[in-house]
Amino acid sequence: MPADQLLERLDLVRPNGPDRWMARCPAHEDRGPSLSIREVDGKVLLHCFGAGCSALEVVEACGLTLSDLFDEPPRESRGGRFQHGLRTRDTLLLLRREAFVIAIASERIRARQALSDADMGRVTQAATRIAEVCEVVGVRDGR
């Protein structure tokens, strides 16, 4: 059960129905349970009602990866979704945005302009997000 691995790392977890829980969101300062967790067909679905934190932000705050939320590596279905529920279009838009961040940073480096600590942090975040998406869709080590 993929939800177990996440639930054991959260605070103020309480059941909210069959295969549903509410917990304190670890990705932001949360006073009460605002993170909805639901397990469906071997997949964990997350929604932060408090600050709108993304699933990536939540799992990273718990020391996990997005692939930890799924029983098996996903495959793309004919409906334009990967089987784990990420819409193909949304995934590609995220990858495009993160690649754009890296492209801007590399242009600055090529122009011999220093990157600030904040810029370096954002480049690292972009690279991590791209790697996480690759892991979730089953792409590992360039294969």
C-alpha positions as CSV (number, residue, x, y, z in Angstrom):
1,M,0.0,0.0,0.0
2,P,1.8,3.1,-1.2
3,A,-0.1,5.4,1.2
4,D,1.4,3.8,4.3
5,Q,4.9,5.0,3.4
6,L,3.6,8.6,3.2
7,L,1.2,8.4,6.2
8,E,3.9,7.3,8.6
9,R,5.9,10.6,7.8
10,L,2.9,12.9,8.4
11,D,1.5,14.6,11.5
12,L,-2.0,14.7,12.8
13,V,-3.2,11.9,10.4
14,R,-6.8,11.0,10.8
15,P,-9.0,8.8,8.7
16,N,-11.6,10.5,6.5
17,G,-13.3,7.5,4.9
18,P,-12.2,4.3,3.2
19,D,-8.7,4.8,1.9
20,R,-8.9,8.5,2.7
21,W,-7.0,10.6,5.3
22,M,-6.4,14.2,6.3
23,A,-3.1,15.3,7.7
24,R,-1.0,18.3,8.4
25,C,0.8,19.4,5.2
26,P,4.6,19.1,5.7
27,A,5.3,21.5,2.8
28,H,4.0,24.7,4.6
29,E,3.4,25.9,8.1
30,D,0.1,24.1,8.8
31,R,-1.7,24.4,12.1
32,G,-4.3,21.8,11.4
33,P,-4.9,19.0,8.9
34,S,-5.3,20.6,5.4
35,L,-3.7,17.8,3.3
36,S,-6.1,15.3,1.7
37,I,-4.6,11.9,1.0
38,R,-6.5,9.3,-1.0
39,E,-5.4,5.9,-2.3
40,V,-7.0,4.7,-5.5
41,D,-5.9,1.6,-7.5
42,G,-2.4,1.6,-6.0
43,K,-1.9,5.3,-6.5
44,V,-1.8,8.0,-3.9
45,L,-3.6,11.3,-4.7
46,L,-2.8,14.4,-2.7
47,H,-4.4,17.8,-2.4
48,C,-3.3,20.6,-0.1
49,F,-6.3,22.8,0.8
50,G,-4.2,25.1,3.0
51,A,-1.6,26.6,0.7
52,G,-2.1,24.7,-2.6
53,C,1.2,22.8,-2.2
54,S,2.0,20.5,-5.1
55,A,2.3,16.7,-4.7
56,L,6.0,17.2,-5.5
57,E,6.4,19.7,-2.7
58,V,4.6,17.4,-0.2
59,V,6.6,14.3,-1.0
60,E,9.9,16.2,-1.0
61,A,9.1,17.6,2.4
62,C,8.6,14.0,3.6
63,G,11.9,12.8,2.0
64,L,10.1,10.7,-0.7
65,T,9.8,10.9,-4.5
66,L,6.7,11.0,-6.7
67,S,7.3,7.5,-7.7
68,D,6.8,6.4,-4.1
69,L,3.2,7.3,-4.6
70,F,2.6,4.5,-7.1
71,D,2.7,0.7,-7.0
72,E,4.1,0.3,-10.5
73,P,5.8,2.5,-13.1
74,P,3.1,4.1,-15.2
75,R,2.5,3.7,-18.9
76,E,0.7,6.2,-21.1
77,S,-2.8,5.3,-22.0
78,R,-4.7,6.3,-25.2
79,G,-6.7,8.9,-23.3
80,G,-3.7,11.3,-23.1
81,R,-2.9,10.4,-19.5
82,F,-0.1,8.4,-18.0
83,Q,-1.7,5.6,-16.0
84,H,-0.7,7.2,-12.7
85,G,-3.1,10.1,-13.4
86,L,-0.8,12.9,-14.6
87,R,-2.2,14.4,-17.7
88,T,0.3,14.2,-20.6
89,R,-0.2,17.8,-21.5
90,D,0.3,19.1,-18.0
91,T,3.4,17.0,-17.6
92,L,4.9,18.4,-20.8
93,L,4.0,21.9,-19.8
94,L,5.9,21.4,-16.5
95,L,8.9,20.0,-18.3
96,R,8.9,22.9,-20.8
97,R,8.8,25.4,-17.9
98,E,11.6,23.7,-16.0
99,A,13.7,23.4,-19.2
100,F,13.2,27.1,-19.8
101,V,14.6,27.9,-16.3
102,I,17.7,25.8,-17.1
103,A,18.0,27.5,-20.6
104,I,17.9,31.0,-19.0
105,A,20.6,30.0,-16.5
106,S,22.8,28.5,-19.1
107,E,22.5,31.6,-21.2
108,R,23.6,33.7,-18.2
109,I,26.5,31.4,-17.6
110,R,27.5,31.5,-21.2
111,A,27.5,35.3,-21.0
112,R,29.8,34.9,-17.9
113,Q,27.2,36.3,-15.6
114,A,27.2,34.9,-12.1
115,L,24.0,33.2,-10.8
116,S,22.8,34.2,-7.4
117,D,22.2,31.7,-4.7
118,A,18.5,32.0,-5.3
119,D,19.0,31.4,-9.1
120,M,21.2,28.3,-8.4
121,G,18.5,27.0,-6.0
122,R,15.9,27.4,-8.7
123,V,18.1,25.6,-11.3
124,T,18.6,22.8,-8.9
125,Q,14.8,22.6,-8.3
126,A,14.2,22.5,-12.0
127,A,16.6,19.7,-12.5
128,T,15.1,17.8,-9.6
129,R,11.6,18.2,-11.0
130,I,12.6,17.0,-14.5
131,A,14.3,14.0,-12.9
132,E,11.2,13.3,-10.7
133,V,8.9,13.3,-13.8
134,C,11.2,11.0,-15.6
135,E,11.2,8.6,-12.6
136,V,7.4,8.7,-12.4
137,V,6.9,7.9,-16.0
138,G,9.4,5.1,-15.9
139,V,12.5,6.7,-17.6
140,R,15.6,5.9,-15.7
141,D,19.3,6.4,-16.6
142,G,18.4,7.8,-20.0
143,R,16.4,4.7,-21.0
